[in-house]
Amino acid sequence: MQPGNDTWISGFLLLRFSEEPEVQPLIFGLFLSMYLITVFGNLLIILAVSSDPNLHTPMYFFLSNLSFVDICFTSTTIPKMLWNIQAQNKGITYEGCITQIYFFTLSAVLDIFLLTVMAYDRFVAICHPLHYTIIMNPRLCALLVLMSWIICLLNSLLQSLMVLRLSFCTNLKIPHFFCELNQIIELACSDTFLNNMVMYFAAVLMGGGPFTGVLYSYSKIVSCICGISSPQGKYKAFSTCASHLSVVSLFYCTMLGVYLSSAGTHSSQSSATASVMYTVVTPMLNPFIYSLRNKDIKRALKAFFVKQTTNDPLSEY
């Protein structure tokens, strides 16, 4: 093995956002608050869908899966960052970094796939309402989610295995608050051509394909809505997909913003700050978007808590 090139490294250093000690408590409090809101909000959606039989429909089945993935998405990165701040430690083990890459890639791509499936669900509901229950049957819904999981699991496994073949030198500092695949590849001393090819091919295939599907679905939805003569009919049709459209717009716009900011500034700290938008802020806002605009979710949650209060033995005293 050549000097300065160590394949069997012990770990990496996560540089986070700021080196100033007085800023760390503020960052800790901010990210802890956002993480707790994300977990609590998405758990409420899962709770509402599972407890109310009226919400056992394809749309809410996909929504509960999206909420579960969003919890996994933030849990992959934020707890480790909070632990490092609390322990005043920047390190992450090599195995921990590979694990983080695997689950982060899995959650991010699975988010994209589920948003695409939900767009298709809204397309069928608005453009083919009479055949909705026939097309979006339980078997198809389960198959769509299962296929999304399988594809994303295999993609994450491939990306992680590709990282294992890399050798690293003395510079093991990651200018981010988590192990991002692109940052790890840039630190490698060995040839990264194959890694870059696989990464960009997967990005085009796993990102561009679903995005095309979302655009196609919503182009058809807009066309169908424009064909409705009644203003009330148009409003009702649009309201059924407004929440999903808001989430899709937020997710893709923040990802595009991260790409443009990192490409424009060439600053790793700016890129890390911008990436907070789609890794933390978007999963946190999803429950608010769906619950505030959705009477069914609010009704189900209200009914659940009223039932729990009624069944609580302490409420009798």
C-alpha positions in Angstrom: 0.0 0.0 0.0 1.4 3.4 -1.0 2.1 6.0 1.8 -0.7 8.4 2.4 -3.2 6.0 0.8 -5.2 4.1 3.4 -8.0 1.8 2.3 -8.9 0.6 5.8 -9.6 4.0 7.4 -11.2 4.3 10.8 -13.6 7.1 10.0 -14.3 10.6 8.7 -14.8 14.1 10.2 -18.1 15.9 9.6 -17.4 19.6 9.6 -21.1 20.6 10.0 -22.1 24.3 9.5 -19.9 26.3 11.8 -16.8 25.9 13.9 -17.8 28.6 16.4 -18.6 27.0 19.8 -21.1 29.7 20.8 -23.3 28.8 17.7 -23.4 25.1 18.5 -26.2 25.3 21.2 -28.4 27.3 18.7 -27.8 24.8 15.9 -28.5 21.9 18.4 -31.8 23.5 19.6 -32.9 24.3 16.1 -32.3 20.9 14.6 -33.7 19.1 17.6 -36.9 21.1 17.3 -37.2 20.4 13.6 -36.5 16.7 14.1 -39.1 16.3 16.9 -41.7 18.2 14.8 -41.0 16.0 11.8 -41.2 12.7 13.7 -44.3 13.8 15.7 -46.1 15.2 12.7 -45.5 12.2 10.4 -46.4 9.8 13.2 -49.7 11.7 13.6 -50.5 11.1 9.9 -49.7 7.4 10.2 -51.8 7.2 13.3 -54.8 9.0 11.6 -54.7 6.8 8.5 -54.3 3.5 10.5 -57.1 4.3 13.0 -59.8 5.6 10.7 -61.4 3.0 8.3 -62.6 5.9 6.1 -58.9 6.7 5.3 -58.1 3.2 4.1 -57.9 4.4 0.5 -55.1 4.4 -2.0 -54.3 8.1 -1.5 -53.9 7.8 2.3 -52.1 4.4 2.0 -49.4 6.1 -0.1 -49.4 9.1 2.2 -48.8 7.0 5.3 -45.9 5.3 3.5 -44.5 8.7 2.6 -44.7 9.8 6.2 -42.9 6.6 7.3 -40.1 7.3 4.8 -39.8 10.9 5.8 -39.2 9.8 9.4 -36.5 7.4 8.2 -35.1 10.2 6.0 -34.5 12.6 8.8 -33.5 9.9 11.3 -30.6 8.9 9.1 -28.8 12.2 9.5 -30.1 14.4 12.3 -29.6 12.2 15.4 -26.0 11.6 14.5 -25.4 15.3 14.1 -27.1 16.1 17.4 -25.0 13.5 19.2 -21.8 14.9 17.7 -22.7 18.4 18.9 -23.6 17.2 22.3 -20.5 15.1 22.6 -18.3 17.9 21.0 -17.2 15.3 18.5 -17.0 15.5 14.7 -16.2 11.9 14.0 -18.2 9.2 12.2 -16.9 5.7 11.7 -16.3 4.3 8.3 -19.0 1.7 8.8 -21.3 4.4 10.1 -20.7 6.5 7.1 -21.4 3.7 4.7 -24.6 2.9 6.6 -25.6 6.5 6.5 -25.1 6.7 2.7 -27.2 3.5 2.3 -30.2 4.7 4.3 -30.0 8.3 3.1 -30.0 7.2 -0.6 -32.8 4.7 0.1 -35.0 7.3 1.8 -34.3 10.1 -0.7 -35.1 8.0 -3.8 -38.0 6.3 -2.1 -39.5 9.7 -1.4 -39.3 10.5 -5.1 -40.9 7.2 -6.1 -43.7 7.6 -3.7 -44.4 11.2 -4.8 -44.6 9.8 -8.4 -47.0 7.0 -7.4 -49.2 9.6 -5.6 -49.2 11.8 -8.7 -50.4 8.8 -10.8 -53.1 8.1 -8.1 -54.4 11.7 -8.5 -54.3 11.4 -12.3 -56.5 8.3 -12.2 -58.8 9.9 -9.5 -59.4 13.1 -11.6 -59.2 11.9 -15.2 -60.8 8.4 -14.7 -63.1 8.8 -11.6 -65.6 6.1 -12.7 -62.8 3.5 -13.0 -60.7 4.7 -10.0 -61.6 1.8 -7.6 -61.0 -0.7 -10.4 -57.7 0.7 -11.5 -56.3 1.6 -8.1 -57.2 -1.7 -6.4 -55.4 -2.8 -3.2 -53.3 -5.3 -5.1 -51.9 -2.7 -7.5 -51.3 -0.2 -4.7 -49.4 -2.8 -2.7 -47.4 -3.8 -5.8 -46.5 -0.2 -6.6 -45.1 0.4 -3.1 -43.4 -3.0 -3.0 -41.7 -2.4 -6.4 -40.6 1.1 -5.2 -39.0 -0.4 -2.1 -37.2 -3.2 -4.1 -35.8 -0.8 -6.7 -34.6 1.7 -4.1 -33.1 -1.0 -1.9 -31.1 -2.4 -4.9 -30.0 1.1 -5.9 -28.8 2.0 -2.4 -27.0 -1.3 -2.1 -25.2 -0.7 -5.4 -24.2 2.8 -4.4 -22.9 1.6 -1.1 -20.9 -1.3 -2.5 -19.4 1.1 -5.1 -18.0 3.3 -2.2 -16.4 0.2 -0.6 -14.1 -0.2 -3.5 -12.6 3.3 -3.0 -9.3 4.1 -1.3 -8.9 7.3 0.8 -5.9 9.5 1.6 -5.1 11.7 4.6 -7.9 14.2 3.9 -10.9 12.7 5.6 -12.9 15.9 6.3 -16.4 15.9 4.9 -17.7 19.5 4.5 -21.3 18.5 5.4 -23.4 17.5 8.4 -23.8 13.9 7.1 -22.0 11.5 4.8 -23.2 12.5 1.3 -22.3 10.2 -1.5 -20.9 12.9 -3.8 -18.7 14.3 -1.0 -17.3 10.8 -0.2 -16.4 10.2 -3.8 -14.6 13.5 -4.0 -12.4 12.5 -1.0 -11.2 9.3 -2.7 -7.7 8.9 -3.9 -8.4 6.0 -6.2 -10.1 6.2 -9.6 -13.7 7.4 -9.2 -14.7 7.4 -12.9 -16.9 4.2 -12.4 -18.4 5.6 -9.2 -19.3 8.9 -10.9 -20.8 7.1 -13.9 -23.0 4.9 -11.7 -24.0 7.8 -9.4 -25.0 10.1 -12.3 -26.7 7.3 -14.3 -28.7 6.4 -11.2 -29.6 10.1 -10.6 -30.9 10.5 -14.2 -32.8 7.2 -14.0 -34.1 7.4 -10.5 -34.7 11.2 -10.5 -35.4 12.1 -14.1 -37.8 9.1 -14.8 -40.1 9.8 -11.8 -40.0 13.5 -12.4 -41.1 12.9 -16.0 -43.9 10.8 -14.7 -45.0 13.6 -12.3 -45.0 16.1 -15.1 -47.0 13.8 -17.4 -49.6 13.1 -14.7 -50.1 16.7 -13.8 -50.2 17.8 -17.5 -53.1 15.3 -17.9 -54.7 16.5 -14.7 -54.6 20.2 -15.8 -56.1 19.1 -19.2 -58.9 17.2 -17.5 -59.6 20.1 -15.0 -59.8 22.6 -17.9 -62.3 20.4 -19.6 -64.7 20.6 -16.6 -67.4 23.2 -17.3 -68.6 23.8 -13.8 -66.4 26.2 -11.6 -67.3 24.1 -8.5 -66.3 21.0 -10.3 -62.9 22.6 -11.2 -62.4 23.7 -7.7 -63.2 20.3 -6.3 -61.0 18.5 -8.8 -58.1 20.8 -8.0 -58.5 20.6 -4.2 -58.0 16.8 -4.4 -54.5 17.2 -5.6 -53.5 20.6 -4.2 -51.7 19.2 -1.1 -49.7 16.7 -3.2 -48.8 19.3 -5.7 -47.6 21.6 -2.9 -45.4 18.8 -1.5 -44.0 17.8 -5.0 -43.2 21.5 -5.8 -41.5 22.0 -2.4 -39.4 18.8 -2.8 -38.2 19.4 -6.4 -37.8 23.1 -6.0 -35.6 22.7 -2.9 -33.5 20.0 -4.6 -33.1 22.3 -7.6 -32.2 25.2 -5.3 -29.5 23.1 -3.6 -28.0 22.1 -7.0 -28.0 25.7 -8.3 -26.6 27.1 -5.1 -23.8 24.6 -4.9 -23.0 25.0 -8.6 -23.1 28.8 -8.4 -21.1 29.4 -5.2 -18.8 26.4 -5.2 -18.9 26.7 -1.4 -19.3 23.4 0.5 -20.8 25.3 3.5 -23.4 27.0 1.4 -24.2 23.6 -0.2 -24.6 22.0 3.3 -26.9 24.8 4.4 -29.0 24.6 1.3 -29.3 20.8 1.6 -31.1 21.3 4.9 -34.1 22.4 2.9 -34.9 19.0 1.3 -33.3 16.8 4.0 -35.0 18.4 7.0 -37.4 21.2 6.1 -39.4 19.4 3.5 -40.1 16.3 5.6 -41.1 18.6 8.5 -43.5 20.7 6.4 -45.2 17.7 4.7 -47.5 16.9 7.7 -48.5 20.5 8.0 -49.4 20.7 4.3 -51.5 17.6 4.3 -53.2 18.1 7.7 -54.0 21.8 7.4 -55.5 21.4 3.9 -57.2 18.0 4.6 -60.4 17.8 6.6 -60.3 14.0 6.6 -57.0 13.9 8.4 -58.1 16.5 11.0 -61.4 14.7 11.6 -59.6 11.3 12.0 -57.1 12.8 14.5 -59.8 14.5 16.5 -61.9 11.3 16.6 -58.8 9.3 17.7 -57.9 11.7 20.6 -61.5 12.0 21.7 -61.8 8.2 21.8 -58.5 7.9 23.8 -59.7 10.5 26.3 -63.1 8.7 26.7 -61.3 5.4 27.2 -58.8 6.8 29.7 -59.6 5.5 33.2 -58.2 8.6 34.8 -60.9 10.7 32.9 -63.5 9.2 35.2 -62.0 10.9 38.3 
